[in-house]
Amino acid sequence: MEEAFKKEFNGIAKIQEAMVDLAKSLAEVKLTPQDLANPVSFQLAFSRLYETIINVIEKGGKKSFVAEVRFKDSLGNIVSFAVDLGESPPPFSTDRVRARIIVELYEEL
């Protein structure tokens, strides 16, 4: 693998305990602008979200520690993503830590 381009960013990560199953399930529920177009479509979208939350709670979803990482990209846009840190608390004294994001672009043969 020949490295073609490498860029490093610095950001902030906020560590929280979350129900991972709920987060994954909510990510699968898609909301569109049409869902907010009128009260009826909003109510239907809200019902989908409610059903998803109830299903996860009934199954007894597992808790995990998650870091919400935020940084500014090369164009000045705020980028945010989550990193699952596992079920045990990470070894940090605070819930806000620095993050280093490394992006490598390369051609794969």
C-alpha positions in Angstrom: 0.0 0.0 0.0 1.6 3.2 -1.1 0.5 6.3 0.8 -0.5 9.2 -1.5 -1.9 11.8 0.9 -2.1 12.2 4.7 -3.9 14.9 6.6 -4.2 15.3 10.4 -7.0 17.3 12.2 -7.4 18.1 15.9 -10.7 18.2 17.6 -12.7 17.7 20.8 -14.4 14.5 22.0 -17.2 14.5 24.5 -17.6 11.1 26.3 -21.0 10.0 27.4 -22.8 6.8 28.3 -25.4 5.8 25.8 -27.7 2.9 24.8 -25.8 1.8 21.7 -28.7 -0.3 20.4 -31.0 2.7 20.6 -28.5 4.9 18.7 -28.1 2.3 16.0 -31.9 1.9 15.6 -32.6 5.6 15.5 -29.9 6.0 12.8 -31.9 3.6 10.7 -35.1 5.7 11.0 -34.9 8.2 8.2 -36.5 11.6 8.5 -37.0 13.6 5.3 -38.1 17.2 4.8 -41.5 15.8 3.7 -41.9 14.4 7.2 -42.0 17.9 8.6 -44.1 19.4 5.8 -47.4 19.2 7.7 -48.9 18.0 11.0 -50.0 14.6 9.7 -46.7 13.6 8.2 -44.9 14.9 11.3 -47.1 12.8 13.5 -46.4 9.7 11.3 -42.6 10.3 11.5 -42.9 10.8 15.3 -44.8 7.5 15.6 -41.9 5.7 13.7 -39.4 7.2 16.2 -41.6 6.3 19.2 -42.0 2.7 18.0 -38.2 2.4 17.6 -37.5 3.7 21.1 -40.1 1.4 22.7 -38.8 -1.7 20.8 -35.3 -1.0 22.0 -36.3 -0.4 25.6 -38.4 -3.6 25.7 -35.4 -5.6 24.4 -33.3 -4.1 27.2 -30.6 -2.5 25.0 -27.0 -2.5 26.2 -25.2 0.6 27.5 -21.8 1.6 26.2 -19.5 4.6 26.4 -19.5 6.7 23.3 -17.2 9.6 22.2 -18.8 12.3 20.1 -15.8 13.6 18.1 -16.1 17.1 16.5 -13.5 18.9 14.3 -13.3 21.5 11.5 -12.4 20.1 8.1 -10.2 21.8 5.5 -13.1 23.9 4.2 -14.1 25.1 7.7 -17.1 22.7 8.0 -17.9 21.1 11.4 -17.6 17.4 11.2 -19.1 15.2 13.9 -19.0 11.4 14.3 -19.3 8.8 17.1 -16.8 6.3 18.4 -17.9 3.4 20.5 -15.5 3.0 23.4 -16.9 -0.2 24.9 -18.8 -1.0 28.0 -16.3 0.0 30.6 -15.5 3.7 31.4 -12.5 5.1 29.5 -9.4 6.0 31.6 -9.9 9.8 31.4 -10.4 12.2 34.4 -12.9 14.3 32.5 -15.7 13.8 29.9 -14.1 16.2 27.4 -10.8 15.2 25.8 -8.8 16.2 22.7 -9.0 14.1 19.6 -6.6 13.6 16.7 -8.2 12.6 13.4 -5.9 11.2 10.7 -7.1 10.9 7.1 -5.1 8.8 4.7 -6.0 8.7 1.0 -4.4 6.0 -1.2 -5.0 3.9 -4.2 -5.6 0.3 -3.6 -4.5 -2.1 -6.3 
